[in-house]
Amino acid sequence: MKRFSNAIARHEQEEADLRQSGVEKALNNRTVKSLPVYKRRAWFFKVMKRVPARRK
Protein backbone atom coordinates (compact mmCIF):
# COMPACT_ATOMS: atom_id res chain seq x y z
CA MET A 1 0.00 0.00 0.00
CA LYS A 2 2.81 2.40 0.85
CA ARG A 3 4.67 1.60 -2.38
CA PHE A 4 1.51 2.19 -4.40
CA SER A 5 0.78 5.54 -2.78
CA ASN A 6 4.43 6.52 -3.21
CA ALA A 7 4.20 5.72 -6.91
CA ILE A 8 1.24 8.02 -7.54
CA ALA A 9 2.03 10.90 -5.16
CA ARG A 10 4.56 13.66 -5.75
CA HIS A 11 5.78 14.23 -2.21
CA GLU A 12 6.01 12.26 1.00
CA GLN A 13 3.29 14.35 2.65
CA GLU A 14 0.91 13.78 -0.27
CA GLU A 15 1.62 10.07 0.00
CA ALA A 16 0.64 10.08 3.68
CA ASP A 17 -2.50 12.10 2.92
CA LEU A 18 -3.44 9.69 0.15
CA ARG A 19 -3.13 6.67 2.43
CA GLN A 20 -4.99 8.41 5.24
CA SER A 21 -7.92 9.38 3.03
CA GLY A 22 -8.08 5.85 1.65
CA VAL A 23 -8.19 4.34 5.13
CA GLU A 24 -10.79 6.90 6.19
CA LYS A 25 -13.05 5.95 3.28
CA ALA A 26 -12.59 2.25 4.06
CA LEU A 27 -13.55 2.74 7.70
CA ASN A 28 -16.65 4.71 6.72
CA ASN A 29 -17.82 2.05 4.27
CA ARG A 30 -19.57 -0.82 6.06
CA THR A 31 -19.62 -3.18 3.10
CA VAL A 32 -15.82 -3.32 2.95
CA LYS A 33 -15.68 -5.19 6.24
CA SER A 34 -17.74 -8.05 4.82
CA LEU A 35 -15.58 -8.49 1.71
CA PRO A 36 -12.90 -11.18 1.45
CA VAL A 37 -9.35 -9.92 1.93
CA TYR A 38 -8.40 -10.01 -1.75
CA LYS A 39 -11.44 -7.91 -2.68
CA ARG A 40 -10.73 -5.46 0.14
CA ARG A 41 -7.25 -4.87 -1.26
CA ALA A 42 -8.61 -4.30 -4.77
CA TRP A 43 -11.27 -1.94 -3.41
CA PHE A 44 -8.69 -0.01 -1.41
CA PHE A 45 -6.33 0.46 -4.35
CA LYS A 46 -9.21 1.64 -6.51
CA VAL A 47 -10.19 4.21 -3.87
CA MET A 48 -6.60 5.44 -3.61
CA LYS A 49 -6.51 5.97 -7.37
CA ARG A 50 -9.69 8.05 -7.22
CA VAL A 51 -8.65 10.32 -4.33
CA PRO A 52 -8.04 13.79 -5.73
CA ALA A 53 -4.35 14.31 -5.12
CA ARG A 54 -1.55 15.72 -7.17
CA ARG A 55 0.01 12.99 -9.26
CA LYS A 56 3.53 12.56 -10.57
Secondary structure, DSSP 8 states (H G I E B T S, - for coil): -HHHHHHH-SSHHHHHHHHHHHHHHHHH-HHHHTS-HHHHHHHHHHHHHHS-----
